[in-house]
Amino acid sequence: MSAMDRAIAYALPLVPKAIVRRIASRYIAGETPEDALRTAERLNQEGFRATMDILGEDVWDFEQARKAAEGYGSLLEEIHRRRVDSNVSIKLTQFGLKVDKSLCCRLAVEIVQKARDLGNFIRIDMEDSSCTSDTLDVFRSLRMRFTNVGVAVQAYLRRTADDVESLDDLNPNFRLCKGVYVEPREIAYRDMEIINRNYLFLLEGMLRRGRYVGIATHDERLVWEAMRLIRELRLPTSAYEFQMLLGVDEQLRDIIRGAGHPVRIYIPFGRDWYAYSVRRLRENPRIAGYVLKQVLSS
């Protein structure tokens, strides 16, 4: 990312929301479940799986948490009714993780159980480092009761190798990503080469132990290394999938699918789109061009 890209990335909170929304529209299905369902149906027709995420995080009372859980319950029912090839991704802070961990656990149990009854799967997203331990605790309690739940782990966190090892007795289902939240150096690696090497170290360990992995990356070098490992280990397509974000590097997405690998697309939607959009745009190495073009045309 160039110096100008970095400067604009950190100045995004000063950019009018209308412009951020215009730039980020390719990354978000829309505001309603119907928007997400239609997007997933279109992707299914193109040969992709999906996972849906209702945008939002950090609820601070029981009613908000309950409302979030009800929204996911309704979404699971619609996925089942319409026979969409999609699972669901959740953030535990939407279920009150920072307010009442026991409440969060109860709501998460309800959602995972409902998904199980409907033949579906729940992926627990990993959030910033203040949530890591509690998220893994909740995942452990769920995985001891249900097989249809997995968790995301972040390669840029220094602790992740130990976390992965500590979960091994659960036969866990992982999503492995690099990590996007801004974290202090004592918690997260800063050097991209180290992050990439740790990503591959973690991935190889997971695959060699027979763990199902959602290989979540848009980095073509990591994709190549993952494909090399898959070939070396002679893994069937039932042992892994690649995962990518809606609207990001669709050419690479198509190349992976064309090579015969399963690909799942992460479909975010909802009214709380702003924080997600800023994180996504900060990841984009061409962000300066996008923002300047939109500012000049507005």
HELIX and SHEET records of a PDB file:
HELIX    1   1 ALA A    3  TYR A   10  1                                   8    
HELIX    2   2 LEU A   12  LEU A   14  5                                   3    
HELIX    3   3 LYS A   17  ALA A   24  1                                   8    
HELIX    4   4 SER A   25  TYR A   27  5                                   3    
HELIX    5   5 PRO A   33  GLN A   45  1                                  13    
HELIX    6   6 PHE A   62  ARG A   82  1                                  21    
HELIX    7   7 LEU A   92  PHE A   95  5                                   4    
HELIX    8   8 LYS A  101  ASP A  117  1                                  17    
HELIX    9   9 SER A  129  CYS A  131  5                                   3    
HELIX   10  10 THR A  132  ARG A  143  1                                  12    
HELIX   11  11 THR A  160  SER A  166  1                                   7    
HELIX   12  12 ASP A  168  LEU A  170  5                                   3    
HELIX   13  13 MET A  192  ARG A  208  1                                  17    
HELIX   14  14 GLU A  220  GLU A  232  1                                  13    
HELIX   15  15 THR A  237  ALA A  239  5                                   3    
HELIX   16  16 GLU A  250  GLY A  258  1                                   9    
HELIX   17  17 TYR A  274  GLU A  283  1                                  10    
HELIX   18  18 ILE A  287  SER A  297  1                                  11    
SHEET    1   A 9 ARG A  49  ILE A  54  0                                        
SHEET    2   A 9 SER A  86  ILE A  90  1                                        
SHEET    3   A 9 ILE A 122  ILE A 124  1                                        
SHEET    4   A 9 VAL A 149  GLN A 154  1                                        
SHEET    5   A 9 PHE A 174  CYS A 177  1                                        
SHEET    6   A 9 VAL A 213  ALA A 216  1                                        
SHEET    7   A 9 TYR A 240  LEU A 245  1                                        
SHEET    8   A 9 VAL A 263  PHE A 269  1                                        
SHEET    9   A 9 ARG A  49  ILE A  54  1                                        
END                                                                             
